[in-house]
Amino acid sequence: MSATAAPVATPGARRARRRAAVVGWAFLAPLLLLNLFVVLGPSVATVYYSFTDWSGLGPATFIGLDNYVEAFGDQKVRQALLHNVIWFAVFLTVPGAMGLLGAYLLSQVRRFQMLFRAIYFIPYVVASVVNAAVWKMLLSPTSGIGHLLGIEQSWLGDPSTSLLSVNFVVDWHFWGFLAVIFLAAMQGVDPSLYDAAKVDGAGAWQQYRHITLPGIRPTMVFIVLMTVIWTLKAFDYIFIMTEGGPAGSSEVVATLMYKQAFNEYSAGYAAALGLSMTLVTAVILAVYQWMRKKGWEDA
Amino acid sequence: MTASLSRRRFLAGAGLTALGITSSSLLAACGGDDGGSTGTGTGTGKIDFWLDIQGDANQKYFNENVAAAFEKAKPQIDLNVTYYKGQDLRRLIQTALQSRSGPDIVRGPSATQTLAWSKAHVLADLTPYAEKFGWKEKLSSWAIEAFTMDGKLYALPMRVDTMLLYFNKTLFEQKGWQQPTDRASLEALAAEAAGQGITPFGSSNVDWKAAGEWLMTVFWNHYSGPDALRQALTGEIKFTDPVFVEAVQLLKGYFDKGWISGGVDKYFAVPSQEIGANFGKGTVAMVPQGNWWMSQVGQYFGAKAKNQNEWDWMPVPALRPEVKHPLFELGIGGSLAINEASKNKDAAAEYLNWYYGDRTAALKRMADVPSTYNIPIDFSDDEIPSSIDPRSGRVLTSLNKAVADGDYGFVTWTWWPPKTDVFVYEGLEQVLTGKMTPADYCKQLDQKFTEEKADGTIPQLPAKGSGK
């Protein structure tokens, strides 16, 4: 029989542990301080200002829940939220489907794979302001691509197509990124599974459906989560290409917030909108974490 | 120097940061209180000035003829100029002002928006400087009164604005078209141009969302008329009055006929550069634009633009018999103020005094760069340098006459309160896309106007009749 004695912490060991802890905190301190200033401070301020009537300049007047009550009944907010939902649906499905297809096709080629990966990826690394400005010209009804093809459609100027037109440009710049991400995930799938499937007579589609897709499921779930967050943050392309117009037809909550804060001098109301969106994001993250714990991601 | 960080300033700076706006507020707030004075001292040292002048040539002109000239005249002051894009500048300055930082000299937006800044107490009271330097004698009284609230002068008017109807002179000569002076001749011309596949009027809000208010300014002034506008702005009548609703209906009618930019969808989608190029080529006949466009319109004509055409401008025709012709809207495009948090207010005031005080230099700048440096100073027609482009000179003499005769109107971006002003162009989009009727538009406009007027957020109108 052997007995293991509990380690006795000597004063020297305690000192060493304490020192290690101090060193660890010292390394963390700059980041914590930075977060305190750029995350916690503004967060607290946003909560405060969301309960005030504040122009963005000068003093604020406490008005309780008035901003939230107003936001709840504001037709502009409802319309912007609806646009966020439409944006999410398209932004999730179109680049996702193209990314999956692109990744699969890339995984099947051996020669020039790196070249194609780079080509797909280039739009993603070009600054959004450049992409948006170029596409704004390309979509011009009097000199753009459509005009050259004889299509008389004002893609950005027609309220029925403005939101989807901007979304198209965002999808165009984004799908290559997803293709590369999905390709990396596909390369992590155990090759022996494909060999076994082939022996069992599985075709390409069956292999893709029953091995590839389940194999990259954690990546796909993560992308869905991030798409929700990216959707709520959607701003730059819309602001540059349409500024939410015409007549609010491409307005999303982020652009509405900006206008409220800077054009309408309603920064308190904008803070309430921002905080509401943060809460929506928090709920989505909580649901995601809960599902992960339940093992949904790996099922 | 004391390092103070009040709760309000901490929350204010952090609040804007949290809204997604880059702000150096917290660090700036640690900078302590201002050490500037008001109306005393001689002013020396460095002053920061953020500006929105675009293009190398324009910036070079400012650097050489304004900044360097000032430093030569006042060698003890170092003028540090930084250039930004127009919309970026306003956002950056607004954020900086709230966090008690930013430039010493504040290039503010239009009078009505600057008023909102003033009410937030982020701009210094210029009254003592105005008295010290005699600014009220140097600047036109109508313009300086627009920036006076409760007896305090909070900014100086930067540029005189009006609306003009630019036209392709060569096209007019080729077609034998006469300059229209009333609605009937304007509409006859528009119909004829449209019938020949020429877009009668070019306009776009793609690069400047607020361009819609230029159109509303034209239609309200030349259809409703300056008398009705004065009555509405002073609260004697409502913006729901048929004379205002009909002006909106008329504008929408022009869009529906395809006379403006070929239709609403193109107005929202064709970049202004393209409108300008088509104007130069002669596929667009006329462009209702501000006098500030005079410094850009030349690029679309002549050898550089690969055409042989010439441009000119005419006063906007009267759209109702009761409205005078010619009539020029009067307004102020932008302002120059001093940051309340500036540590060097006296030096900033020295710059303003130099900029507005030297009449000869100011008139030379007006002659050198069309409609960009048109500060509202009083001058006679024969004082205008002969080197000026005649078309640009005609704007100056026309405005002088309009002010002298009292035949002037009101631009929305100067005389409407700030939130109402935003609604003028935001709401117009709803009208043009059929989501709102002209009557509802005017009703909502009136509600916003009434609220802001009650708050006192409205610039002071020039006295009726002959101005100065």
Interface residues (C-beta under 8 A of the other chain):
Chain A: F37 V38 G41 P42 S43 V44 A45 T46 Y48 Y49 W54 S55 G56 L57 G58 P59 A60 K136 M137 L139 S140 P141 T142 S143 S154 W155 L156 G157 D158 P159 S162 F235 T242 E243 G245 P246 A247 G248 S249 A254 M257 Y258 A261 F262 N263 E264 Y265 A267 A270 A271 G274
Chain B: R8 F10 L11 A12 G13 A14 G15 L16 T17 A18 L19 G20 I21 L26 R90 R91 Q94 L97 Q98 A116 W117 K119 A120 H121 V122 N205 V206 K209 G262 V264 D265 K266 Y267 F268 A269 V270 P271 E274 N278 P418 K419 V422 E426 E429 Q430 L432 T433 K435
